[in-house]
């Protein structure tokens, strides 16, 4: 079976590796360099604390791969499990937290509902008086997305995946309603590649590829930013990734005393052209991000220095869940993860492989993640988004 994977980020690489391990002849096309899109700009979070069962299940199916990545893929991805800490300012949010934890625990996640005072045991610099509840999972953590890309690319090549970078897909060809191949531009040369299946793992570019295949995908590229700062005082490396969910603010420690701060704080959120958007840090946003973090954590304040930062793209759907489906015969979509693609990549690769070979997935039931759910009025609601 010949399968073409479009997209050389973590989802595309995981998918290519899984397909090749199952016996497919796989060719992967990436328009830039591997991981240079959204993966390279990800915060690296890996967590089970979601508000919908399918997202929790995608996390739990992916975590074993992250846990043994260094031994099975030969690359140390810097996995640090200091947990995730979610904070609630309102009783309404706290009520949702309690329901989330019950659901997460039923599925096997090690989440717990805690008081704000108990939260200070994990984040000593936290002001507990601003919050009414919190959730914590010690098995959550962070890893380096760029190192994960290297690991996946290595094992994919070893499995026989033919990886092409600097290649632009210019069209997707169909025959009697089935996708049968793609046209590409490779170093100025126009080529056609036939396939039994084409996998759309193009992230922020996924809707464009869907249009080429005659499929409308509700996936929008949205700009998000992260600032690297010198906190005052240092954030202990044992502090979890901490999210003030009601304001959208988050921070986490990095090595050598620095910290990352981020969040989306409302206002306009227009679609971006993934080929032409400002990748530089917006200084005004960075100042706001630090000020927001300073409202509830003593690590930030007027003396906090902003070192640098970057902007990347979330591939966002209206309900912050991905589209994972065979969108039309021969064309499989795995995109629109709304900021969760890195952590869910291992499970996604296996699910796409099951769709291609078996017609339906066995690892996780993703039938509710089809693109038609919005027209049916069956969109999901993911609350734990930062």
C-alpha positions in Angstrom: 0.0 0.0 0.0 1.4 3.4 -1.0 0.6 6.3 1.4 1.6 9.9 1.0 1.8 12.0 4.2 1.7 15.7 3.9 3.2 17.6 6.8 6.6 17.1 8.5 5.6 18.2 12.0 5.2 15.8 14.9 1.8 14.5 13.8 2.9 13.8 10.3 6.1 12.1 11.4 4.3 9.9 14.0 1.8 8.9 11.3 4.5 8.1 8.8 6.4 6.0 11.2 3.3 4.1 12.4 2.2 3.4 8.8 5.6 2.2 7.7 5.8 -0.1 10.8 2.5 -1.6 9.7 4.0 -2.3 6.2 2.9 0.6 4.1 5.3 2.2 1.6 5.3 5.8 2.9 6.5 9.0 1.4 6.4 12.2 3.5 6.4 15.7 2.0 7.2 18.8 4.0 7.2 22.3 2.4 9.9 23.6 4.8 12.1 21.7 7.2 11.0 19.0 9.6 9.2 20.4 12.6 9.6 24.0 11.5 5.9 24.8 11.6 3.8 24.7 14.8 5.8 21.9 16.4 8.9 24.0 16.7 7.0 26.8 18.5 5.1 24.5 20.9 5.4 24.8 24.7 5.9 21.0 24.9 3.1 20.2 27.3 2.0 16.6 27.9 -1.1 16.3 30.1 -4.2 14.2 30.8 -6.2 17.1 32.3 -8.8 17.8 29.6 -12.5 18.3 30.0 -13.6 15.7 27.4 -13.1 12.0 27.4 -11.7 11.7 23.9 -9.0 14.2 24.7 -8.1 12.4 27.9 -8.1 9.1 26.0 -5.8 10.5 23.3 -3.4 11.7 26.1 -3.4 8.4 28.0 -2.8 6.5 24.7 0.1 8.8 23.9 1.8 9.0 27.3 3.4 5.5 27.2 5.2 6.5 24.0 6.6 9.7 25.6 7.5 7.7 28.8 9.8 5.3 26.9 10.8 7.6 24.0 14.5 7.7 24.9 14.9 3.9 25.0 12.7 3.1 21.9 13.6 6.1 19.7 17.2 6.7 20.9 16.6 10.4 21.7 16.3 12.0 25.2 13.4 14.5 24.7 14.0 16.1 28.1 10.8 14.8 29.6 10.1 16.4 33.0 7.1 15.3 35.0 6.5 18.1 37.5 2.8 18.1 36.8 0.2 20.5 35.5 -1.7 22.8 37.9 -5.1 24.3 36.8 -6.5 27.1 38.9 -10.2 28.2 39.2 -11.2 31.7 40.2 -15.0 31.1 40.1 -17.2 28.5 41.6 -18.5 27.7 38.2 -15.0 26.8 37.0 -14.3 24.9 40.2 -17.5 22.8 39.6 -16.3 22.0 36.1 -12.9 21.0 37.5 -14.5 18.6 39.9 -16.5 17.0 37.1 -13.3 16.8 35.0 -11.4 15.1 37.7 -14.1 12.5 38.2 -14.1 11.7 34.5 -10.3 11.7 34.2 -10.0 9.3 37.2 -12.6 7.0 35.7 -10.5 6.8 32.5 -7.3 6.0 34.5 -5.7 9.5 34.9 -3.9 10.4 38.1 -5.7 13.7 38.5 -6.9 15.1 41.8 -9.0 18.1 42.9 -7.2 20.2 45.5 -7.7 23.4 47.4 -5.8 26.6 46.6 -3.9 26.2 49.8 -2.9 22.7 48.8 -1.8 24.1 45.4 0.9 26.1 47.1 2.6 22.9 48.0 3.3 22.4 44.3 3.7 26.1 43.4 5.0 27.9 46.6 4.9 31.4 45.0 1.2 31.2 44.3 -1.3 33.5 45.9 -4.1 31.1 47.0 -6.5 33.8 48.0 -7.4 34.6 44.4 -8.7 31.1 43.7 -11.5 28.8 44.9 -10.2 25.4 43.6 -7.5 23.7 41.6 -6.6 20.4 39.9 -3.2 18.7 39.8 -1.8 15.6 38.0 1.7 14.6 38.9 2.1 12.5 35.8 1.7 15.5 33.5 4.8 17.3 32.3 6.7 18.8 29.4 9.2 17.7 26.8 11.2 19.2 24.0 9.2 19.1 20.7 12.3 19.6 18.5 14.1 16.6 20.0 10.9 14.6 19.6 10.9 15.5 15.9 14.5 14.3 15.6 13.6 11.0 17.2 10.5 10.4 15.1 12.4 11.3 11.9 15.1 8.9 12.7 12.9 5.9 13.3 10.7 6.8 10.4 13.7 6.7 8.0 14.8 3.4 9.6 11.3 2.0 8.9 11.6 3.0 5.2 9.8 6.3 5.1 11.1 8.4 2.2 11.2 12.0 3.6 11.2 15.0 1.2 11.6 18.6 2.6 11.3 21.8 0.7 8.4 20.4 -1.4 5.2 22.2 -1.9 1.9 20.4 -2.7 0.2 22.2 -5.5 -2.8 20.0 -6.1 -4.6 16.8 -5.0 -5.9 14.6 -7.8 -9.1 12.6 -7.7 -10.6 9.9 -9.8 -14.3 9.2 -9.6 -14.4 10.9 -6.2 -11.4 9.1 -4.7 -8.1 10.8 -4.0 -5.4 9.1 -6.1 -2.3 11.3 -5.8 -0.8 14.7 -5.5 1.1 17.2 -7.6 4.1 18.8 -6.0 6.8 21.3 -6.8 10.2 20.0 -5.8 13.2 22.3 -6.4 11.4 23.9 -9.3 10.4 20.5 -10.9 6.7 19.6 -11.1 6.0 16.0 -10.2 3.0 13.7 -9.7 2.9 11.0 -7.1 0.2 8.3 -7.0 -1.1 6.8 -3.8 -3.7 4.6 -2.3 -4.1 7.1 0.5 -3.1 10.7 1.2 -2.8 11.8 4.8 -3.4 15.5 5.6 -1.3 16.2 8.6 -0.5 19.8 7.6 -1.6 21.6 10.7 -2.2 25.3 10.0 -2.2 24.5 6.2 -4.7 21.6 6.6 -7.8 23.6 5.3 -5.9 24.6 2.2 -5.1 21.0 1.4 -8.7 20.0 2.1 -9.9 22.5 -0.4 -7.6 20.9 -3.0 -9.3 17.6 -2.3 -12.7 19.1 -2.5 -13.3 18.9 1.3 -14.2 21.8 3.6 -12.3 21.6 6.8 -13.2 23.9 9.7 -9.6 24.5 10.7 -8.3 28.0 11.2 -4.7 29.2 11.7 -4.6 31.4 14.8 -1.5 33.2 16.1 -0.3 32.4 19.7 2.8 33.7 21.5 5.2 32.6 24.2 7.7 34.9 26.1 10.9 33.8 27.7 11.6 35.8 30.8 13.9 36.2 33.8 11.6 35.8 36.8 12.2 37.5 40.1 12.7 35.4 42.1 13.5 32.2 40.1 10.7 29.7 39.6 11.8 26.4 41.2 12.2 23.8 38.5 9.8 21.5 40.5 6.9 24.0 39.9 4.3 22.5 37.5 3.0 24.2 34.4 0.5 26.5 36.1 -2.6 27.7 34.3 -5.0 30.4 35.6 -7.8 29.1 33.5 -10.3 32.0 34.0 -7.8 34.6 32.6 -6.0 32.3 30.2 -2.6 33.1 31.7 0.0 30.3 32.2 3.7 29.9 33.1 6.3 27.2 33.6 9.9 27.1 34.7 12.7 26.4 32.2 16.3 25.5 32.8 18.9 27.9 34.1 16.4 30.0 36.0 14.3 31.3 33.1 10.6 30.9 32.7 8.0 30.8 29.9 4.9 32.9 30.2 2.0 32.8 27.8 -1.8 32.8 27.2 -4.5 34.1 25.0 -6.2 37.0 26.6 -9.2 37.6 24.5 -9.7 40.4 21.9 -9.6 39.8 18.2 -8.3 36.5 17.0 -8.3 36.6 13.2 -7.3 33.8 10.8 -3.7 34.0 9.7 -2.0 33.2 6.4 0.3 30.4 7.5 2.9 31.4 4.9 2.9 35.1 5.9 2.4 36.0 9.6 4.5 37.8 12.1 6.6 35.2 13.9 8.3 37.8 16.2 7.2 38.5 19.8 4.8 41.4 20.3 6.3 43.4 23.1 3.0 44.8 24.3 1.6 41.3 24.6 4.7 40.1 26.4 4.3 42.9 29.0 0.6 41.9 29.5 1.6 38.2 29.8 4.1 39.1 32.6 1.6 41.4 34.3 -1.1 38.7 34.2 1.2 36.1 35.7 2.3 38.7 38.4 -1.3 39.0 39.6 -1.2 35.5 41.1 2.4 34.4 41.3 5.2 36.1 43.2 7.8 35.1 40.6 6.9 37.9 38.3 6.7 41.7 38.7 8.2 45.0 37.5 11.7 43.7 37.7 11.0 40.7 35.4 13.1 41.0 32.3 11.7 39.8 28.9 14.5 38.0 27.1 12.9 36.9 23.9 9.9 35.0 22.6 8.2 33.9 19.5 4.8 33.5 17.8 3.4 30.3 16.2 0.1 29.1 14.9 -2.5 27.0 16.5 -4.6 25.0 14.0 -8.0 25.7 15.7 -11.4 24.2 15.2 -14.6 25.8 16.6 -14.7 23.3 19.5 -10.9 23.0 20.1 -10.8 19.3 19.1 -9.0 17.9 16.1 -10.5 16.5 12.9 -9.5 12.8 12.6 -11.3 11.1 9.8 -11.3 9.8 6.2 -12.6 13.1 4.8 -13.3 11.6 1.4 -12.2 8.2 -0.1 -8.4 8.0 0.0 -8.0 11.2 1.9 -7.4 11.0 5.7 -7.3 14.2 7.8 -5.4 14.4 11.2 -5.3 18.1 12.0 -6.9 21.0 13.9 -5.5 20.0 17.4 -5.9 23.5 18.7 -2.6 23.5 20.5 -2.6 19.8 21.6 -1.1 18.2 18.5 2.4 17.6 20.0 1.1 15.7 23.0 -1.5 13.7 21.1 0.8 12.8 18.1 1.7 9.3 19.2 -1.9 8.1 19.5 -2.9 10.0 16.3 -0.3 8.2 14.3 -1.6 4.8 15.4 -5.2 5.9 14.8 -4.5 7.1 11.3 -2.8 3.8 10.6 -5.8 1.9 11.8 -8.1 4.0 9.6 -6.0 3.2 6.6 -5.5 -0.5 7.1 -8.6 -1.5 9.1 -11.2 1.2 8.2 -11.8 2.2 11.8 -9.6 2.8 14.8 -9.3 0.5 17.8 -6.9 2.4 20.0 -9.3 5.3 20.7 -12.9 5.9 19.4 -12.6 9.1 17.4 -15.9 8.8 15.6 -17.0 12.0 17.2 -14.1 13.9 15.7 -15.4 14.0 12.1 -15.6 17.3 10.4 -19.4 17.1 9.9 -20.0 17.3 13.7 -20.5 21.0 13.5 -23.2 20.8 10.9 -25.0 18.1 13.0 -24.8 20.3 16.0 -22.7 17.8 17.8 -19.6 19.8 18.5 -17.6 19.0 21.6 -16.6 21.6 24.3 -13.0 21.5 25.5 -12.8 23.8 28.6 -9.1 23.3 29.5 -7.5 25.4 26.7 -4.7 27.9 27.2 
